[in-house]
Amino acid sequence: MYKFTELSREEVLRMLGFTTEELKRTRFYQEVYAEAREEVLQQGLQQGLQQGETLVVLRQLRRRFGELPAGLEERIRQLPVHQIEALAEALLDFTTLEEVFAWLEHST
């Protein structure tokens, strides 16, 4: 069984007798392009939301505790989105930076 997955774009074009422009006009290409574009847009949106949530959490921590210790900001930036969201809620109850560190130790 021959596998198209092993072929380069140029090889597929030659095999089909298409130019790049002709391939781009096919329904197959347009569907694949639309799916890929949607996937990339969703990933970008998710990354943007996570960065925004992280920035808000860091701003709230700075407002409450002043300058943050070295490494804390980077540690928070590395958290997955569900932990950023949990930290955003938990930080409303923190009264010391030690509680932030304890939460991070317990939650990561």
Wavefront OBJ file of the C-alpha trace (Angstrom):
o trace
v 0.000 0.000 0.000
v 1.438 3.326 -1.059
v 1.333 6.078 1.533
v 0.854 9.696 0.576
v 2.146 10.692 3.988
v 5.660 9.924 2.786
v 5.429 12.303 -0.187
v 6.480 15.927 -0.301
v 4.132 18.583 -1.616
v 6.136 18.767 -4.832
v 5.832 15.015 -5.342
v 2.061 15.100 -4.833
v 1.742 18.032 -7.236
v 3.740 16.167 -9.883
v 1.745 12.999 -9.379
v -1.569 14.857 -9.723
v -0.333 17.089 -12.502
v -1.317 20.216 -10.577
v 0.419 23.521 -10.113
v 0.419 25.024 -6.647
v -2.258 27.485 -7.701
v -4.471 24.690 -9.073
v -4.053 22.728 -5.854
v -5.061 25.768 -3.795
v -8.331 25.959 -5.720
v -9.343 22.388 -4.860
v -12.007 21.766 -2.228
v -9.623 19.423 -0.408
v -6.968 22.117 -0.044
v -9.516 24.723 1.034
v -10.969 22.409 3.686
v -7.552 21.485 5.052
v -6.496 25.140 5.015
v -9.682 26.179 6.860
v -9.192 23.476 9.502
v -5.562 24.414 10.034
v -6.403 28.105 10.229
v -9.130 27.472 12.811
v -6.759 25.337 14.861
v -4.062 28.018 14.806
v -6.575 30.731 15.713
v -7.852 28.675 18.644
v -4.321 28.035 19.888
v -3.496 31.728 19.605
v -6.668 32.697 21.420
v -5.941 30.210 24.206
v -2.370 31.476 24.574
v -3.571 35.071 24.631
v -6.145 34.327 27.303
v -3.589 32.506 29.421
v -1.094 35.358 29.111
v -3.790 37.861 30.037
v -4.875 35.876 33.077
v -1.253 35.504 34.149
v -0.647 39.247 33.847
v -3.718 39.999 35.965
v -2.608 37.550 38.671
v 0.889 39.068 38.721
v -0.515 42.605 38.915
v -2.769 41.632 41.811
v 0.131 39.998 43.663
v 2.337 43.075 43.130
v -0.397 45.368 44.329
v -0.915 43.327 47.467
v 2.716 42.451 48.286
v 4.879 44.933 46.367
v 7.870 43.748 44.350
v 7.805 39.983 43.921
v 10.840 37.834 44.791
v 13.103 36.653 42.000
v 11.804 33.534 40.341
v 8.228 33.824 41.612
v 6.998 35.633 38.517
v 8.600 33.074 36.190
v 7.178 30.225 38.249
v 3.699 31.701 37.938
v 4.159 32.275 34.180
v 4.877 28.549 33.775
v 1.592 27.459 35.352
v -1.036 25.858 33.105
v -4.238 27.822 32.619
v -6.295 25.819 35.146
v -3.738 26.575 37.873
v -3.588 30.267 36.944
v -7.366 30.395 37.338
v -7.175 28.619 40.691
v -4.413 30.971 41.847
v -6.499 33.979 40.790
v -9.212 32.836 43.186
v -6.882 31.738 45.972
v -4.882 34.954 46.039
v -7.936 36.800 47.332
v -7.376 35.007 50.651
v -3.574 35.398 50.867
v -2.206 37.796 53.452
v 1.497 36.975 53.047
v 3.846 35.977 50.263
v 4.567 32.815 52.231
v 0.983 31.763 51.552
v 1.591 32.250 47.824
v 4.676 30.019 47.981
v 2.801 27.438 50.072
v -0.036 27.403 47.545
v 2.415 26.917 44.693
v 4.146 24.061 46.519
v 0.840 22.386 47.273
v -0.733 22.963 43.854
v 2.113 22.166 41.462
l 1 2 3 4 5 6 7 8 9 10 11 12 13 14 15 16 17 18 19 20 21 22 23 24 25 26 27 28 29 30 31 32 33 34 35 36 37 38 39 40 41 42 43 44 45 46 47 48 49 50 51 52 53 54 55 56 57 58 59 60 61 62 63 64 65 66 67 68 69 70 71 72 73 74 75 76 77 78 79 80 81 82 83 84 85 86 87 88 89 90 91 92 93 94 95 96 97 98 99 100 101 102 103 104 105 106 107 108
